[in-house]
Amino acid sequence: MSQNAAASPASAGSRLIVRTVAVEETEPLIPRTDPRNPLVWLRRGEGVVGLGEVLRIETSGARRIEDAAAAWTSLAAAADLDDRVGLPGTGLVAFGAFAFAAHSSATSVLIVPELILGRRDGRSWITRIALADSAEGQALAAGGEEASALLPTPAPKRQVPRVAFAPGSMTAEGYEAAVAEAVRRIDAGELEKVVLARQLVGELDEDAGLRATINRLAEDYPDTWVFAVDGLVGASPETLVRVDHGTVSARVLAGTAPRGAGEASDRDHAAQLAASEKNLAEHALAVASAVQRLAPHTRRLDTSPEPFTLQLPNLWHLATDLKGTLGDGSNSLDLVRAVHPTAAVAGTPRRIALDTLAELEGFDRGRYAGPVGWVDGDGDGEWAIALRCAQVDGDGTVTAYAGCGIVHDSVPAEELAETEMKFRPIVEAFGG
């Protein structure tokens, strides 16, 4: 069922019955997802997965996040909720993915599943959701069939689908030319930083599902947010914003270096990244942007005293953590709207950077570098930036994305090499 975000879900008859109970469940969550339309949000094996779809909220344009937030608030306020677990991710939850740009042709979505299976801090639960006027909803409201009796059966393990990727609308040479032009504009004083991305495109076999791809990402990159929402799959290391009972946190990543071939080389690469003037300057711009956007909504906002090097299996990042206390009643979607797009995925100044990247990239980013995550009935939630990701369309087209922050001393060939590093997680997850 589609729900127009401009309409009130409650007045449209979309009142939801929501029941959450604890279950004794220790098996991995990914094998229980739908292979064709998986809904996944996991890190280190914990999080939530969803099956089926009760309804979706679809939005687009400049007000896509505000419209979704308004529709979600109305829907949540009318829900009949019984949550007997009370952890982040229990009760009424929607999985979401938003387009990067206001002009994008990609639809932004919040999807409410029929069933959610979750795990956090060693505790597991199942949530069933149904429309109040449906037979399932009436049974839930009457305290009928126990949710724990409906655990989906794990699927047998499948091979990772093999996708042969090729350059998208921009060749490697074209990307280097775009980087050179961006540096020229930065040196001319038009802007300080712009993030330029490029695409790889392939085809997924019609018999292939996405579970094996998501499982590969979860196994290879356990410290990232592994996600799947409406065909957008990936493993993002960057927390856009997290809200939990009045506490807000975020992680800013900007500045990248490859991993070393051995232990000593690896330490040297991390040390060089931590001392790199180029990467530290790029990182400082991203942190300043995040603080500027979050500070008006908080009573207190603290940052890591210095950037730290974050180790991933294929590269190093400079990282800064932010944590604070909300001061104006904002929910997670309010903060998503406030901080997106960050300087880490757009540039500085934001408006000039957005115009520049749209011109030099020459393609629609879709949901790449947009917010992806989940929101609950109270407005709490976890949202990442959709990085190390690909969009899988209904016709089997797989479009992978990777980008780099361009500053005044960026070298085109080095930035191209960095995109190759950043493509690696998603290309390997599709058998490349």
C-alpha positions in Angstrom: 0.0 0.0 0.0 1.4 3.4 -0.9 0.7 6.4 1.2 0.9 9.9 -0.1 3.0 11.9 2.3 0.8 15.0 1.7 -2.2 13.2 3.2 -2.8 12.3 6.8 -2.2 8.5 7.2 -4.7 8.4 10.0 -7.5 10.1 8.0 -6.7 7.9 5.1 -7.6 4.9 7.2 -4.0 3.7 7.7 -4.2 3.0 11.5 -1.7 0.4 12.5 -1.7 -2.3 15.1 1.8 -3.0 16.5 2.8 -5.8 18.8 6.4 -6.5 20.0 7.4 -9.5 22.1 10.7 -11.0 23.2 11.8 -14.2 21.6 14.6 -16.7 22.3 16.5 -16.4 19.0 20.3 -16.6 18.5 20.5 -17.4 14.7 21.9 -14.8 12.3 19.2 -12.3 11.0 20.2 -11.9 7.4 19.2 -15.5 6.3 15.6 -14.7 7.5 15.2 -11.8 5.1 13.4 -11.7 1.8 15.9 -12.4 -0.9 14.2 -10.1 -3.4 13.2 -7.2 -1.2 15.4 -7.3 1.9 15.0 -4.7 4.6 18.2 -4.7 6.7 19.9 -2.5 9.3 22.8 -4.3 11.1 26.1 -3.7 12.7 28.2 -6.4 14.3 25.2 -8.8 13.9 22.8 -6.6 15.8 20.0 -4.4 14.5 16.7 -5.0 12.7 15.5 -6.8 9.6 12.1 -6.6 8.1 9.8 -8.7 5.9 6.8 -7.8 3.9 5.3 -4.3 3.6 2.3 -2.9 5.3 2.6 0.5 3.7 5.1 3.0 2.5 5.4 6.8 2.6 6.9 8.1 -0.7 8.1 11.7 -1.1 10.3 13.7 -3.5 11.6 17.2 -4.1 13.0 19.8 -1.7 10.6 18.9 1.1 11.1 15.1 0.8 12.4 14.7 4.4 9.9 17.2 6.0 7.0 15.6 4.2 8.0 12.2 5.3 8.5 13.3 8.9 5.1 14.9 9.0 3.4 11.8 7.6 5.3 9.5 9.9 4.4 11.6 13.0 0.7 11.4 12.1 0.9 7.7 11.4 2.8 6.9 14.7 0.4 9.0 16.8 -2.6 7.0 15.6 -0.9 3.5 16.1 -2.2 1.0 18.6 1.1 -0.1 20.2 2.0 -2.8 22.6 5.8 -3.0 23.0 6.9 -5.5 25.7 10.7 -5.1 25.1 11.4 -1.4 25.0 14.8 -1.3 23.2 15.9 0.9 20.3 14.3 -0.7 17.2 11.3 -2.2 19.0 7.7 -1.1 18.5 6.6 0.7 15.4 9.6 1.1 13.0 10.0 2.2 9.4 13.1 1.6 7.2 14.0 4.7 5.2 16.2 5.9 2.3 16.2 9.4 0.9 17.4 10.8 -2.4 20.6 12.8 -2.2 19.3 15.8 -4.1 16.0 17.8 -4.3 16.0 17.4 -8.1 16.6 13.7 -8.1 14.3 11.4 -10.0 14.7 8.8 -7.2 11.8 8.4 -4.8 12.5 8.8 -1.1 10.8 6.1 1.0 9.8 5.1 4.5 8.7 1.4 4.5 6.7 -0.2 7.3 7.2 -4.0 7.2 4.7 -6.6 8.3 7.3 -8.3 10.5 10.5 -7.1 12.1 13.0 -9.3 13.8 15.6 -7.6 15.9 18.5 -8.1 18.2 20.4 -5.7 20.6 22.6 -6.3 23.6 22.0 -10.0 23.4 18.2 -9.7 23.5 15.9 -10.6 20.6 12.4 -9.7 19.6 9.8 -9.9 17.0 7.3 -7.2 16.0 4.2 -7.7 13.9 2.5 -4.8 12.2 -0.9 -4.7 10.4 -3.5 -2.3 9.3 -6.3 -2.1 11.9 -9.1 -2.8 9.4 -7.4 -5.9 8.0 -8.0 -9.5 9.2 -4.4 -9.6 10.5 -4.8 -6.3 12.3 -8.0 -7.5 14.0 -6.3 -10.7 15.1 -3.4 -8.7 16.5 -5.7 -6.3 18.3 -7.7 -9.2 19.8 -4.5 -10.8 21.2 -4.6 -13.7 18.8 -1.8 -15.6 17.3 1.5 -15.2 19.2 4.1 -13.2 17.3 6.8 -15.7 18.4 5.0 -18.4 16.4 5.7 -16.5 13.2 9.5 -16.5 13.1 10.5 -16.8 9.4 12.5 -19.9 8.5 16.2 -19.2 7.7 17.0 -19.7 4.0 19.8 -21.9 2.8 23.1 -20.2 2.1 23.5 -19.1 -1.6 26.4 -18.1 -3.7 27.2 -14.4 -4.1 25.7 -13.2 -7.4 28.4 -12.4 -10.0 28.0 -8.9 -11.5 30.5 -7.6 -14.1 30.8 -3.9 -13.6 31.8 -1.3 -16.2 32.1 2.5 -16.0 28.9 4.4 -15.9 28.3 7.8 -17.6 31.8 9.0 -16.6 35.0 7.3 -17.7 38.1 7.2 -15.6 39.6 9.9 -17.8 36.5 11.9 -17.5 36.7 11.7 -13.7 40.3 12.9 -13.7 39.2 15.8 -15.9 36.4 16.7 -13.5 38.7 16.6 -10.5 41.2 18.9 -12.4 38.3 21.4 -13.1 37.2 21.3 -9.5 40.7 22.1 -8.3 40.8 25.0 -10.8 37.6 26.4 -9.3 38.8 25.9 -5.8 42.1 27.7 -6.6 40.1 30.5 -8.1 38.3 31.0 -4.8 34.8 29.8 -6.0 34.6 27.2 -3.2 36.7 25.3 -0.6 35.8 21.7 -1.2 33.6 19.6 -3.5 32.9 15.9 -3.4 32.9 14.3 -6.8 31.5 10.8 -7.4 31.4 8.4 -10.3 29.5 5.2 -11.1 30.0 1.6 -12.1 27.1 -0.2 -13.7 26.3 -4.0 -14.1 23.5 -6.4 -14.5 22.1 -8.8 -11.8 20.9 -12.2 -13.0 17.1 -12.4 -12.7 17.3 -15.5 -10.5 19.8 -13.9 -8.1 18.8 -12.6 -4.7 20.5 -10.0 -2.5 20.8 -12.0 0.7 24.3 -13.4 -0.2 25.5 -9.9 -1.1 24.3 -8.4 2.1 25.8 -11.3 4.1 29.2 -10.8 2.4 29.1 -7.1 3.4 28.2 -8.0 7.0 31.0 -10.6 7.2 33.7 -8.4 5.5 32.8 -5.1 7.1 31.2 -5.9 10.5 31.9 -2.4 12.0 29.9 -0.6 9.4 26.1 -0.1 9.1 25.1 -2.8 6.7 21.8 -1.8 5.1 19.2 -2.8 2.5 16.2 -0.6 1.8 14.1 -0.7 -1.4 17.0 -2.0 -3.5 19.7 0.2 -2.0 22.3 -2.0 -0.4 25.6 -1.1 1.1 27.9 -1.0 4.2 28.4 2.6 5.4 31.1 3.5 8.0 29.5 7.0 8.6 26.8 7.7 11.1 24.8 10.7 9.9 22.8 11.0 13.1 21.5 8.8 15.9 18.8 9.8 18.4 18.0 7.8 21.5 15.8 9.3 24.3 17.1 12.8 23.9 20.8 11.9 23.2 22.2 12.7 19.8 25.4 11.3 18.3 27.1 11.3 14.9 30.4 10.3 13.3 32.1 12.4 10.7 34.5 10.8 8.2 36.6 12.8 5.8 40.2 12.0 4.7 41.2 8.6 3.4 44.3 6.5 3.0 44.9 2.9 1.7 45.8 0.1 4.1 49.4 -1.0 4.1 50.7 -4.3 2.8 52.1 -5.4 6.2 51.8 -4.3 9.8 54.6 -1.8 9.7 53.4 -0.3 6.4 49.8 -0.2 7.7 50.9 1.8 10.8 52.9 4.2 8.5 49.8 4.8 6.3 47.7 5.6 9.3 50.3 7.9 10.7 50.7 9.7 7.4 47.0 10.2 7.2 46.8 11.6 10.7 49.6 14.1 9.8 48.4 15.0 6.2 47.6 18.7 5.9 45.3 18.0 2.9 43.3 15.4 4.7 43.2 17.3 8.0 41.9 20.4 6.2 39.3 18.4 4.4 38.2 16.7 7.7 38.0 20.1 9.5 35.6 21.4 7.0 33.3 18.4 7.4 33.4 18.6 11.2 32.6 22.3 11.2 29.7 21.7 8.9 28.2 19.0 11.2 28.6 21.1 14.3 27.1 24.1 12.6 24.0 22.0 11.6 23.5 20.2 14.9 24.4 22.8 17.5 21.1 24.8 17.1 19.2 21.7 18.1 21.2 20.8 21.2 21.8 22.0 24.7 25.3 20.5 24.6 27.4 19.1 21.8 30.9 17.6 22.3 33.3 16.4 19.7 36.4 14.2 19.8 39.4 16.4 20.9 41.3 15.4 17.8 40.4 13.4 14.7 41.3 9.7 15.1 42.2 7.1 12.4 39.4 4.6 11.8 40.5 1.3 10.5 38.4 -0.5 7.9 39.4 -3.7 6.1 40.3 -1.8 2.9 41.3 1.7 4.0 41.9 4.2 6.8 39.6 7.2 7.5 40.0 10.3 9.6 37.0 10.3 12.0 35.5 12.6 14.6 32.6 11.6 16.9 30.0 14.0 18.1 27.7 13.5 21.0 25.2 15.8 22.7 21.8 16.4 24.3 18.8 17.6 22.4 17.4 20.9 23.4 14.5 21.7 21.1 12.5 18.5 20.9 13.8 17.5 17.5 13.4 13.9 16.4 15.8 11.9 14.2 14.1 12.9 11.0 14.3 16.6 12.0 18.1 16.2 12.5 18.5 14.3 9.2 16.9 17.3 7.4 19.2 19.7 9.3 22.5 18.0 8.5 21.9 16.5 5.1 23.9 16.9 2.9 27.0 17.1 5.0 30.3 18.6 3.8 31.7 15.1 3.8 29.5 14.2 0.8 28.8 17.6 -0.8 31.4 20.2 0.0 31.8 23.7 1.3 30.1 26.2 0.9 27.2 23.7 0.6 25.1 25.5 -2.1 28.0 26.2 -4.4 29.4 22.7 -3.9 26.0 21.1 -4.8 25.8 23.1 -8.0 29.4 22.2 -8.8 29.1 18.5 -8.2 25.8 18.3 -10.2 27.5 20.0 -13.1 30.8 18.1 -13.1 29.4 14.6 -12.3 26.7 14.9 -14.9 24.5 12.2 -13.4 21.7 11.8 -10.9 23.1 10.4 -7.6 19.7 8.9 -6.7 20.0 7.7 -3.1 23.8 7.5 -3.1 25.1 9.7 -0.3 21.6 10.3 1.0 20.3 9.3 4.5 19.5 5.7 5.0 18.3 4.1 8.3 15.3 3.6 10.5 12.9 5.7 12.6 10.6 4.5 15.4 7.2 5.7 16.6 8.8 8.2 19.0 11.0 9.7 16.3 14.2 8.1 17.6 16.3 6.3 15.1 19.7 5.6 13.5 20.7 7.1 10.1 23.8 6.6 8.1 25.1 8.2 4.9 24.5 5.8 2.0 28.1 5.1 1.1 29.9 1.9 -0.2 26.6 1.2 -1.8 24.7 0.2 -5.0 21.1 0.7 -6.1 19.5 -2.5 -7.6 16.6 -1.6 -9.9 13.7 -3.8 -10.8 15.2 -4.6 -14.2 18.3 -6.0 -12.6 20.5 -3.0 -13.2 23.1 -2.5 -10.4 24.6 1.0 -10.1 27.5 1.3 -7.6 28.8 4.7 -6.5 32.0 6.1 -4.9 33.3 9.7 -4.4 36.1 11.7 -3.0 36.5 15.1 -1.4 38.4 17.5 -3.7 40.4 20.3 -2.1 43.0 22.7 -3.5 45.9 20.2 -3.5 44.0 17.2 -4.8 45.7 15.2 -7.5 43.3 13.7 -10.2 45.1 10.3 -10.5 45.2 9.9 -6.7 41.5 10.7 -6.4 40.6 8.2 -9.1 42.6 5.6 -7.2 40.7 6.5 -4.0 37.4 5.8 -5.7 38.7 2.3 -6.7 39.4 1.6 -3.0 35.9 2.8 -2.1 34.3 0.7 -4.8 35.9 -2.4 -3.5 33.4 -3.4 -0.7 30.3 -3.3 -3.0 32.1 -4.8 -6.1 33.4 -7.7 -4.1 30.0 -8.2 -2.5 28.6 -8.7 -6.0 31.3 -11.2 -6.8 33.7 -8.9 -8.5 
